Amino acid sequence: MTDDELLRYSRHILLPEVGIQGQERLLSSRALVIGAGGLGSPVALYLAGGGVGHITLVDHDTVDVTNLQRQIAHGQDSVGQPKVASARQRMLQMNPLARIECLQELGWPDFGVRHAAAREPLLRLRVPTGHHL
């Protein structure tokens, strides 16, 4: 772990449940977040802030002004941008050490079936069909 990482994640490292070994496991882990909307936004931000090593963010949509009150990874300056680009920018503001792969495509079911096995998702969030967050 670099000096920058030791400083950035020092509060995690101080927790007996995490320690250096736990933080190193986070840094070497991979997460797949399908959707950068109401559920995916906070998940992506917390994963980046917590030091998950590689995050793949998948969403086909663009940011709309109606998203802003509930999709916390996006701001007014993000309206019209792809959600994955907007979320990545905010994630890197929180943690410039984060490695984030963005894929602007429909995330489920096609992407999940083809690619989920290649990653180690920490969380898989699904909203019932017909609902949008």
Residue pairs with C-beta under 8 A, 6 or more apart in sequence:
1 9
1 20
1 23
1 24
1 27
4 97
5 23
5 27
5 51
5 97
6 13
8 51
8 95
8 97
9 23
9 26
9 50
9 51
12 18
12 22
12 23
12 26
12 50
12 51
13 19
13 20
13 23
15 22
18 26
23 51
26 50
26 51
26 52
26 53
27 51
27 52
27 53
28 53
29 52
29 53
29 54
29 120
29 122
30 52
30 53
30 54
30 55
30 56
30 119
30 120
31 47
31 52
31 54
31 55
31 56
31 119
31 120
31 121
31 122
31 123
32 55
32 56
32 58
32 115
32 116
32 119
32 120
32 121
32 124
33 40
33 43
33 44
33 47
33 55
33 56
33 57
33 58
33 121
33 123
34 40
34 58
34 59
34 107
34 108
34 111
34 112
34 124
34 125
35 58
35 59
35 107
35 108
35 125
35 133
36 44
36 57
36 58
36 59
36 61
36 71
36 73
36 74
36 83
36 84
36 86
36 87
37 59
37 61
37 67
37 71
37 83
37 132
37 133
38 70
38 71
38 127
38 133
39 125
39 127
39 133
40 57
40 59
40 73
40 87
40 125
41 71
41 72
41 73
41 74
41 87
42 72
42 73
43 123
43 125
44 55
44 57
44 73
44 87
44 91
45 72
45 73
45 87
45 90
45 91
45 94
47 55
47 122
48 55
48 91
48 92
48 94
48 95
48 98
48 100
49 91
49 94
49 95
51 95
51 97
51 98
52 98
52 122
53 99
54 99
54 100
54 101
55 91
55 98
55 99
55 100
55 101
56 100
56 101
56 102
56 103
56 115
56 119
57 84
57 87
57 88
57 100
57 101
57 102
57 103
58 84
58 102
58 103
58 105
58 107
58 111
59 82
59 83
59 84
59 87
59 104
59 107
60 104
60 105
60 106
60 107
61 82
61 83
62 80
62 81
62 82
62 83
63 71
63 74
63 78
63 79
63 80
63 81
63 82
63 83
63 86
64 79
65 76
65 79
67 74
67 83
68 74
68 75
68 76
68 79
70 133
71 83
71 133
73 83
73 86
73 87
73 90
73 91
74 81
74 83
74 86
74 87
74 90
75 86
75 90
78 86
78 89
82 102
82 104
84 102
84 103
84 104
85 102
85 104
87 102
88 100
88 102
91 98
91 100
92 98
92 100
103 111
105 111
108 126
112 124
116 124
127 133
